Amino acid sequence: MSISNLIQKWSGINETSKILIIVDDIQKSIADSIKEEKIYEVQIEYFSKNDAFFSLLKSMKSSDLVMVLLSIDTYMKSGANEYFSALKKPDWLIAKYIFVRLDISKESLIQGLSTDKELVYDKIEEMNSLNSDAIITVTSESGTNISFRVNPFTTCSHEIITDGGFAFLPPSETSADVITDTANGKIVIDMTVGQLYHFGELIGYFGLVSEPIMLIVKDGIIADIYGDNMATEFKDKLFGLPIECRKLVELGQGLSKMEPTGLIGVDESIIDSCHFGFGDGWKCGTHLDLVIKNPIIKHYEAVEVIHGKTNKRSGRNTNGTIWQG
């Protein structure tokens, strides 16, 4: 299926809709491919802060589409992040609005947009079924076994169903905040260690792991890291930052059928994975995501003590299977 038709699938544009794609040199080739398909009237514009650029955007109708298709470097350094967000459409924009995952390749974009909508919405429903009052346990074949409490899961829009709507594409994630100090156990990273930034400065670029990396988490904080040379470098750089950067703050579940790339924005969005987010970026300057494959996520009620006997009530796996605690 063409990229244009995949965009139509998630945006609901029609044959009269115009598409304006905001690009930089790094991502322009993807926009060129969409234009060359000649299915819709496509205009490609480089991001700019001049009045003519914004006047053009404001002239787009509610049935038209504005797409932001940029690299991380341009988004962070050109000032585009002051005007465009993955989670909210600009108040001054009338047209439909799609924010495309930063730095995504053409291959990953096609894979993600090709995801069956039913898979996306079923996964969101599964995660919403996890009781926020319960203890969440995440396990995996690689050895992850960690428990904690979370707030309710939330997600942003991944499909435009009305004129003037917005979506973050490919479908990214549904996530929940981890309640402070409740996490204990181990996480075995068998897919991706995200890029490590501190107040915008790149401290370490890691990516796909060649060997699993084990993290020990005690009372919500990474207490130790074991593994190969990447693990050693990762520990040295992470432990050189304030301890708040090692605090587990998020559990995220991916929503798109894509292959791992080493780019954290793509890999954390893979539907057959989940990720753990460490550090509140607004407070400590770091938010680090770590991705594992094929997790089993389940919940159970807190242990009750009744007449001296413990009683764990039944719970539910994210695959819908009822189990008994």
VMD Tcl script that draws the C-alpha trace (Angstrom):
set ca {
  {0.00 0.00 0.00}
  {1.27 3.50 -0.81}
  {2.32 5.86 1.99}
  {-0.43 8.22 0.83}
  {-3.09 5.55 1.31}
  {-1.66 4.64 4.71}
  {-1.86 8.30 5.72}
  {-5.48 8.36 4.53}
  {-6.19 5.30 6.68}
  {-5.27 7.17 9.87}
  {-6.26 10.74 8.90}
  {-9.52 10.34 7.00}
  {-8.51 12.82 4.31}
  {-10.50 12.76 1.05}
  {-9.70 13.27 -2.63}
  {-10.03 17.05 -2.31}
  {-7.77 17.35 0.73}
  {-4.43 19.08 0.39}
  {-1.38 17.85 2.29}
  {1.35 20.20 3.50}
  {4.43 18.45 4.86}
  {6.92 20.33 7.06}
  {10.40 18.86 6.56}
  {14.13 19.28 6.94}
  {16.93 17.95 4.74}
  {17.12 14.68 6.69}
  {13.45 13.70 6.33}
  {12.61 15.37 3.01}
  {13.10 12.18 0.99}
  {10.07 10.60 2.69}
  {7.94 13.62 1.81}
  {9.24 13.44 -1.77}
  {8.07 9.82 -1.97}
  {4.56 10.83 -0.85}
  {4.43 13.63 -3.41}
  {5.70 11.37 -6.20}
  {2.80 8.96 -5.62}
  {0.54 11.73 -7.03}
  {-2.52 10.56 -5.10}
  {-3.05 13.85 -3.27}
  {-2.00 17.43 -3.85}
  {1.16 17.62 -1.75}
  {3.19 20.71 -0.85}
  {6.55 20.38 0.90}
  {7.88 23.22 3.06}
  {10.99 23.55 5.18}
  {10.36 24.66 8.75}
  {10.77 28.40 9.13}
  {9.92 31.07 11.67}
  {8.98 33.68 9.07}
  {5.47 35.10 8.77}
  {4.87 33.68 5.27}
  {5.37 30.13 6.57}
  {2.81 30.49 9.33}
  {0.37 32.36 7.08}
  {0.49 29.39 4.71}
  {-0.28 26.96 7.53}
  {-3.16 29.08 8.78}
  {-4.68 29.15 5.29}
  {-5.17 25.36 5.25}
  {-8.81 24.21 5.59}
  {-10.12 21.86 8.29}
  {-10.30 19.00 5.75}
  {-6.68 19.57 4.68}
  {-3.71 17.98 6.44}
  {-0.52 19.40 7.92}
  {2.21 16.85 8.67}
  {5.31 17.52 10.75}
  {8.10 15.25 9.47}
  {11.39 16.27 11.08}
  {14.60 14.92 12.56}
  {15.29 15.18 16.29}
  {18.18 17.54 15.61}
  {16.07 20.03 13.64}
  {13.14 19.75 16.03}
  {15.26 20.55 19.08}
  {17.70 23.09 17.62}
  {15.67 25.06 15.05}
  {12.90 26.11 17.41}
  {10.29 23.86 15.81}
  {9.59 22.43 19.27}
  {8.26 25.85 20.28}
  {5.42 25.55 17.75}
  {4.73 21.84 17.15}
  {4.09 19.00 19.60}
  {3.46 15.26 19.30}
  {0.70 15.46 21.91}
  {-1.30 18.53 20.94}
  {-2.27 20.42 17.79}
  {-1.31 24.10 17.68}
  {-4.27 26.24 18.77}
  {-3.93 28.47 15.70}
  {-4.06 25.60 13.16}
  {-7.42 24.79 11.55}
  {-6.29 21.87 9.39}
  {-5.93 18.25 10.45}
  {-2.56 17.70 12.08}
  {-0.22 14.71 12.12}
  {3.02 14.71 14.07}
  {5.29 11.95 12.73}
  {7.74 10.20 15.05}
  {11.00 12.17 14.91}
  {13.89 10.60 12.95}
  {11.75 7.70 11.73}
  {12.90 5.90 8.59}
  {10.64 5.37 5.58}
  {10.65 1.61 6.25}
  {9.59 1.99 9.90}
  {6.95 4.56 8.95}
  {5.36 2.17 6.45}
  {5.51 -0.72 8.93}
  {3.90 1.34 11.68}
  {1.16 2.83 9.53}
  {0.36 -0.65 8.21}
  {-0.58 -1.84 11.71}
  {-4.14 -3.13 11.95}
  {-6.26 -0.57 13.81}
  {-7.95 -3.37 15.74}
  {-4.58 -4.42 17.19}
  {-3.94 -0.88 18.37}
  {-7.29 -0.41 20.06}
  {-7.28 -3.92 21.55}
  {-3.89 -3.28 23.13}
  {-5.04 0.05 24.56}
  {-8.10 -1.68 26.01}
  {-5.93 -4.43 27.51}
  {-3.73 -1.93 29.31}
  {-6.71 0.09 30.48}
  {-8.08 -3.10 32.05}
  {-5.15 -3.21 34.47}
  {-6.41 -2.06 37.85}
  {-4.56 1.06 38.95}
  {-5.22 0.08 42.59}
  {-3.46 -3.23 42.08}
  {0.15 -4.37 41.99}
  {1.50 -4.67 38.44}
  {4.01 -7.41 37.68}
  {6.06 -7.52 34.47}
  {7.92 -10.68 33.52}
  {9.68 -11.93 30.37}
  {11.49 -14.99 29.06}
  {14.79 -13.11 29.35}
  {14.35 -12.83 33.12}
  {12.54 -9.57 33.81}
  {10.55 -9.86 37.04}
  {9.50 -6.60 38.62}
  {6.44 -5.38 40.53}
  {5.10 -1.90 41.28}
  {1.96 0.21 41.43}
  {0.80 2.56 38.67}
  {-1.70 5.30 38.00}
  {-4.25 4.71 35.18}
  {-2.94 4.26 31.64}
  {-3.33 7.13 29.19}
  {-2.59 7.60 25.50}
  {-2.74 10.37 22.93}
  {-4.72 10.41 19.69}
  {-3.49 8.04 16.98}
  {-6.33 8.49 14.52}
  {-8.10 11.56 13.10}
  {-11.84 11.02 12.98}
  {-13.07 14.61 12.54}
  {-12.02 17.63 10.50}
  {-9.37 19.58 12.36}
  {-8.32 16.60 14.49}
  {-4.80 15.44 15.24}
  {-2.78 12.24 15.59}
  {0.71 11.14 16.65}
  {1.86 8.52 14.12}
  {2.72 5.76 13.74}
  {0.66 4.74 16.79}
  {3.13 5.20 19.62}
  {2.29 3.99 23.10}
  {-0.07 3.86 26.03}
  {1.62 4.50 29.34}
  {1.14 4.85 33.07}
  {3.05 6.73 35.74}
  {4.71 4.43 38.26}
  {3.93 5.37 41.83}
  {7.06 6.59 43.60}
  {9.18 4.07 45.52}
  {6.89 1.07 44.81}
  {9.08 -0.75 42.26}
  {11.21 -3.72 43.24}
  {12.77 -6.49 41.14}
  {14.88 -6.85 38.04}
  {14.59 -5.67 34.46}
  {16.46 -7.55 31.74}
  {16.85 -5.33 28.70}
  {16.84 -7.57 25.64}
  {15.98 -5.00 22.97}
  {17.02 -1.36 23.33}
  {18.73 1.05 25.70}
  {17.54 4.54 24.83}
  {19.71 7.53 24.14}
  {20.82 9.11 27.43}
  {20.41 12.89 27.59}
  {20.87 15.28 30.49}
  {19.35 18.73 30.05}
  {19.60 18.33 26.27}
  {23.21 17.14 26.22}
  {23.76 13.67 24.75}
  {25.60 11.64 27.39}
  {25.45 8.24 25.69}
  {24.00 6.77 22.48}
  {23.37 3.08 23.08}
  {20.66 1.42 20.96}
  {20.11 -2.30 20.33}
  {21.76 -4.60 22.86}
  {23.96 -7.48 21.72}
  {23.63 -9.20 25.09}
  {20.90 -8.73 27.71}
  {21.56 -6.09 30.36}
  {20.20 -6.64 33.88}
  {19.02 -3.82 36.14}
  {18.30 -4.30 39.83}
  {15.58 -1.95 41.06}
  {15.07 -1.31 44.77}
  {12.34 0.99 46.09}
  {11.94 2.54 42.65}
  {15.65 3.28 42.03}
  {18.17 1.44 39.82}
  {20.57 0.01 42.40}
  {22.91 -1.86 40.06}
  {23.49 -2.80 36.40}
  {25.12 -6.01 35.11}
  {26.16 -7.16 31.66}
  {28.63 -6.64 28.84}
  {30.71 -3.62 27.83}
  {27.60 -1.65 26.90}
  {26.21 -2.32 30.37}
  {29.43 -1.10 31.97}
  {29.42 2.13 29.95}
  {25.70 2.58 30.56}
  {26.15 2.20 34.33}
  {29.14 4.56 34.46}
  {27.28 7.31 32.63}
  {23.90 6.87 34.31}
  {25.37 6.64 37.83}
  {27.34 9.81 37.11}
  {24.03 11.71 37.02}
  {21.84 12.64 40.01}
  {20.04 9.69 41.63}
  {16.67 11.09 40.46}
  {17.68 10.07 36.92}
  {17.56 6.42 38.07}
  {14.00 6.61 39.43}
  {11.38 4.45 37.67}
  {8.57 6.79 36.60}
  {6.81 5.10 33.67}
  {5.56 1.81 32.25}
  {4.83 2.07 28.53}
  {3.28 -0.35 26.05}
  {3.99 0.00 22.31}
  {1.19 0.07 19.73}
  {2.74 -0.48 16.27}
  {3.97 -3.53 14.35}
  {7.56 -2.52 13.57}
  {10.99 -4.10 13.57}
  {13.59 -2.97 16.16}
  {15.95 -0.27 14.90}
  {17.96 0.94 17.90}
  {16.17 4.29 17.74}
  {14.29 4.55 21.00}
  {11.35 6.50 19.55}
  {10.63 3.62 17.18}
  {11.50 0.70 19.44}
  {9.41 1.88 22.40}
  {6.43 1.96 20.01}
  {6.68 -1.73 19.03}
  {3.52 -3.58 20.02}
  {5.40 -6.74 21.04}
  {7.43 -4.80 23.60}
  {7.08 -2.67 26.68}
  {9.40 -0.05 28.05}
  {10.40 1.34 31.41}
  {10.98 5.07 31.73}
  {13.48 6.39 34.26}
  {13.79 10.01 35.35}
  {11.30 12.85 35.24}
  {12.81 14.99 32.50}
  {11.12 18.16 33.74}
  {12.66 17.78 37.20}
  {16.03 16.08 36.72}
  {16.82 16.78 33.06}
  {16.78 13.12 32.03}
  {14.15 10.69 30.81}
  {15.58 7.34 29.74}
  {13.54 4.55 28.13}
  {14.58 0.88 28.23}
  {12.78 -1.67 26.04}
  {12.13 -5.38 26.57}
  {10.64 -8.00 24.22}
  {7.44 -9.99 24.67}
  {6.52 -8.92 28.19}
  {3.80 -10.54 30.26}
  {2.05 -7.82 32.24}
  {-0.46 -8.77 34.89}
  {-2.08 -7.33 37.98}
  {-3.34 -8.67 41.23}
  {-4.96 -7.11 44.24}
  {-2.93 -6.34 47.30}
  {-2.54 -9.21 49.74}
  {-5.32 -9.22 52.31}
  {-4.94 -10.65 55.78}
  {-8.20 -12.14 57.00}
  {-8.28 -13.92 60.38}
  {-4.56 -14.51 60.17}
  {-4.69 -15.96 56.66}
  {-3.40 -14.29 53.50}
  {-5.65 -14.07 50.49}
  {-4.63 -12.89 47.02}
  {-7.59 -12.14 44.84}
  {-7.71 -13.09 41.16}
  {-6.13 -10.90 38.51}
  {-5.85 -10.64 34.73}
  {-2.97 -10.93 32.28}
  {-2.82 -8.39 29.46}
  {-3.62 -11.22 27.06}
  {-6.99 -11.49 28.81}
  {-6.30 -14.72 30.69}
  {-7.74 -14.93 34.19}
  {-5.32 -16.25 36.79}
  {-5.41 -16.84 40.52}
  {-2.95 -15.18 42.88}
}
mol new
graphics top color blue
foreach p $ca { graphics top sphere $p radius 0.5 }
foreach p [lrange $ca 0 end-1] q [lrange $ca 1 end] { graphics top cylinder $p $q radius 0.2 }
display resetview
